[in-house]
Structures are given as structure tokens and as C-alpha cells.
Amino acid sequence: MSTTRLVVLGAVKQFQPVHGYFLRRELMTWHIDEWAHIQPGSIYNALRALEVDGYIAENDTVADGKRPARTTYRITPTGEVELQRMLRENLWNVAPFDTEAIMTVASFMFVLSRQEVIAGLENRLSKSDALITANGFHVQDTLRSETTPKYVREIFDLSTARLTAEKEWALALLDRLRAGEYVFAGETPAEASPAR
């Protein structure tokens, strides 16, 4: 799955109708170039590809003063389904060495229901525990190996540290979600608690 496609599709949904320049400027404030390795130019390429695939559609083309005309986009019903599919894949699967997936979940979790995000995070906690246990066995294998350099264990120790930190974050987020923080699919801002 392309993180760029998920991020751009999610941002179109969040800010629609929206033009590419706004998306580029906004997403750079999220530091996506650092955590998702998305360069500003690839945002425009993703918009074109998403339109060709039918996930977004042109909403309007407007000119503002002397600025060039800008095309704004909206997500299509097909795009809504694809966004949920990609986001679910990132929510329900844990990669021991990758942070991009959970960063996209944090960015666009509002697309899913509160119940699903809570269930997905609980699932991630269990999977993270299993991966941390497996990393311990990988370290033992590395230390017993006659050919693997002993410092390779640091890869697994780093993975364990990352997963442990993600677990701490997920536990704190779960508490906030259960208390009603944020607004999710199927909810209205009027239902929001003061913490949202």
C-alpha cells in the first residue's frame, strides 16, 4: 500500500473541497516529509493518480485574483471505501520495524468508528506483545549464532523499544477515546464531550 495515496486521500476527505497547494502546505505542517517520506511534489502526482482511479473527483476550478486557477477536489464514494480499507489495513496490522502505518492511523482515525478504532488499538496491543516476545527470541538466536555479529541484537532491541513506546501511547489514547475525546464516523460534534 502507498502511504502517499492514503495520506493524500485522507487529507482530501478531511479538508474537501480542497486544492493541491493547500494540501501541500497543510501536510508539510504535519511533517509528512519526515515520517511518511512524502515530498511536496508527490502530493500533486497522488492527486492525479487518485482522480484517474476514481477515488477523488474535480469539484471546481477557481481563480483568486492574479493567482492561477486552482482545481479543488472531493472524495468519491469509491474513494471513501478505499480510504477505509487502507486505514483498516494499517490499524489492524503491526509491523515491528515500521512507524508509518500507525502514524497514518493517528492522522485519519476519524474516518472509522470509535468502536473500531478502540478494537483495533486493543488488537495492536496484543500483537505488539507477541512481537516483543518474538524479538526476545531473535536476540537469543543472534547471541548464539556463530556468524551473526552480536551487535545485530540492537535491531531487535530497538524494535522492542519502539513497540513498547507505541503501546504506552496506545494505552493513553484508549483512555481518551473511551472518555469521549475526538469525533469519529457516525458521531456528530453535538454529541461531543467537552474533551473532544
Salt bridges, closest charged atoms under 4 A:
GLU34 OE2 - HIS31 ND1 3.00
ASP53 OD2 - ARG5 NH2 2.82
ASP64 OD2 - ARG67 NH1 3.60
GLU80 OE2 - LYS13 NZ 3.15
GLU82 OE2 - ARG85 NH2 2.63
GLU89 OE1 - ARG85 NH1 3.27
GLU100 OE2 - HIS37 NE2 3.80
GLU116 OE2 - ARG88 NE 2.65
GLU122 OE2 - ARG178 NH2 2.34
ASP129 OD1 - LYS167 NZ 2.33
ASP141 OD1 - ARG144 NH2 2.62
ASP157 OD2 - ARG153 NE 2.96
GLU166 OE2 - ARG124 NH2 2.87
GLU166 OE1 - ARG162 NH1 2.95
GLU181 OE1 - ARG176 NE 3.54
GLU187 OE2 - ARG114 NE 2.78
GLU187 OE1 - ARG196 NH1 3.59
